[in-house]
Amino acid sequence: MCLAIPGRIIAIFGRDSFSRMGKVTYGGITKEASLAFVPEAIEGDYILVHAGVAISVIKGEEARKTFEYLDQIGEVEI
C-alpha cells in the first residue's frame, strides 16, 4: 500500500503548468515535487504528494490531523 504524505509548499518555480515544481517541506525535510496536477496550489498551501507528484491541495487542519495520526503510530516526529 502506498501513502500520500502531506507537505507545505514553501516555493514555486517553473513557467508553465507542465514544468511547475514546488519546494515542499515535510516537518523539517525539504524536497521538490511536481505541481502539474494542482495548478491552483500556491505558496503556503498544504498538498498531498505521492511519488514526487502533488495529487491534491488539502486544508491545513487536514494535514495536521494526518501528522498526528502518523505520530501516534510512530511513523513521524512532529
N, C-alpha and C positions, 0 to 999 in steps of 0.2 A: 504494500500500500504506500502511496506517495502522499506527502503532506505539503500543502502550500503554506509558506511561512509569511506572516505579516511583517512589513518593514515600513519605515517612513522615508519619503523622498527628501533628500537634502540638496540635490542639484539636478538640473535637467540640461542635456545638451543634445545636439543633432538638429538639423534644419528641416527635415520633412518627417512625415509620420512613419516611414519605414526605417529611418536611421535614428529615431528619437530614443535616447537612452537616459537612464537616471542613475544617480549615485544614491544608494539606498542603505540606511543604517538599520541594523537588527540588534538593538541593545548593546552598542559598542563596536560591533563588527560592521564594516562598510564594504559593500560590493556593488557592482554595476548590474543593471537589469534592463532588458528591452521594455520600452513603454509603447511599442507599436499597437498593442491591443487595448490600451487605455488612453486614448487621445485626450480625454477630459482631465487626466491627472495633472496636478500642479505641485510645486514645491510645498512641503508640509503635509501633503496627503499621505494616508496610510494605504498601502496596496498589498495584495496577496501575490507572492512571487512563487512560481513553480518552474524549476529547471532554467532559471535565469530570465524568465519572461513574466512580466506582470500580467495577471489574468483578471484582476478586479480591483476597483477602488473600494475601500471599506471605511466605516466611521472609526474614529479614534477609540471610542468606547469598546467597539467590537475587537479591535486589535489588543487593547488592554486585557479584555476577558480571555482572549486566546493565550496571551503571555502568562496570565495567572494559571490557567489550566495546565500549560506546559510546565510551569514552575512546580505545580502540585505533584506532577508525576516525575519530577526530577530531570526533565529534558533541557531546560534552560535556566539560567540565573538572571533574574531581573535586576 
